[in-house]
Each structure stands twice: as C-alpha cells, then as structure tokens.
Amino acid sequence: MTRVTVWNEFRHEKHNDDVADIYPDGIHTAIANGLEEHGFETHTATLDDPEHGLTQGVLDDTDVLTWWGHRAHDEVADHIVERVHERVLDGMGLLVLHSGHYSKIFKKLMGTSCSLKWREAGEKERLWTVEPSHPITAGLEESFEVPKAEMYGERFDVPAPETLVFNSWFEGGEVFRSGCCYTRGSGRIFYFRPGHETYPIYYQDEIKQVLANAAEWAAPVDGPTPSFDNADPLEDLR
C-alpha cells in the first residue's frame, strides 16, 4: 500500500472562522480522508509539529508527500526543506498543492521564482485535460469545473513541465497551467493548482480523484539503484 504523508501549514483553520467552518479538522484531514477513500495509507503532519512533523523517520516511511502552505512559507526551517529535497531526489513523490507554489521546497526544486498572477473573486474555474492518456487523468471527463476558485494566471514562472496534464480557464479570462509534472533525481513531482482555503474544493470528487491518481503516479517504483563512482569495465578492454 502506498504511504502518503499529508503536510499542511494548518494556520488559516486556526485563525479564520470561515476556513474553520469549511475544514474544521484542517485541510490536511480532508485531503487524507479523500486519499484513504482510494485505498492509500495516510499520515498527517503540520507546521507547528516538532520538526514540522517531517522527521527523518517519517520521511523514510513516506512514499508520497503532499504539501499545502500559504501564509507561513518563511517559517519552514531550511534544514527540513533540505531533508525533504534529499528524499525527493532519492525517489519520494511530491504533490505540491495550490499556494504551495511559493513554498521553499517547490522553489528549490524548480530553481525559479514560481510567481504568477492571482485574484480572489470566487469565480468559476474550468480544468481541461490536455494529456488524456496520462495516468493522472484516469476516471475523469475531458473537462470539469470548480464552482468557486481563486484565480491564478500566466505567466507562471516555472520551468516548462515535462508533461502538462491540465490547463485551467477562469471566468475573468485568464488561463493557467494547472497540472504540471516534473522529475528531479529519482523523484516525481506534480503541481496541482486548485485548493484555495476559503472554498470546499478538497471535498469535490474530481479533485479527490486527481490527488489519488497523482499519488499513485508519483509513488516510487522498484527499479535499479544507479551507482555513481569509478566503474570497472563490464567487458574485457585488452
């Protein structure tokens, strides 16, 4: 069974009554529950836990890490970011959600500012599947709608995705690359745009399906371990 650690900043839920009404047990709990419905083993961790809940032992037991943060990116300790970074390079999957685009770990992995346009106006978002053969799209229609969302717009300052799975359109006219796949070292990374804290997006069936598909896709595979050292020849060089 794929083991997923669901990490959440868990600040908005404690300080904003509107968010607490939507996610009384935290965004992390809603995401974890959705993944459990799809058969994943989950563990949750938050910013205020010791070591942000991301000890070496926790990460070593994690196949896929999901990351949601917004108002406290700078409070994530650099040595924890380095710890997560090393695990991704070693093969742990990483799903970066919504405003996690500005997280230290995503910016470190992308090597860019990860900046974008944004607007909070409760407008409709339509996500279009642009790579229908990709496993992250399994069980979805060609497009689906999020009834109310925060707008993100291009330019999104990230490297060109290795695979672009979803594009979003918003009522205000903007478009956005909202489902982006990358590989860093042996680890797979998926950035998924929907998930603003003031809307019940993580209860939506299509969103839960995408996260489950993405966790399955990002999980490490049992492939050969590469070696990086002075190598003896496999053939006779005489």
Buried (B, 14 or more C-beta within 10 A) or exposed (E): EBBBBBBBBBBBBEEBEEBBEBBEEBBBBBBBBBBBEBEBBBBBBBBEBEBBBBBEEBBEEBBBBBBBBBBBBEEBEEEBBEBBBBBBEBBBBBBBBBBBBBBBBBBBBBEEEBEBEEEEEBBBBBBBBBBEEBEBBBEBEEBBEBEBBBBBBEEBEBEEBEBBBBBBBBEEEBBBBBBBBBEBBBBBBBBBBBBBBBBBBBBBEBBBBBBBBBBBBBBBEEEEEEEEEEEEEEEEEE
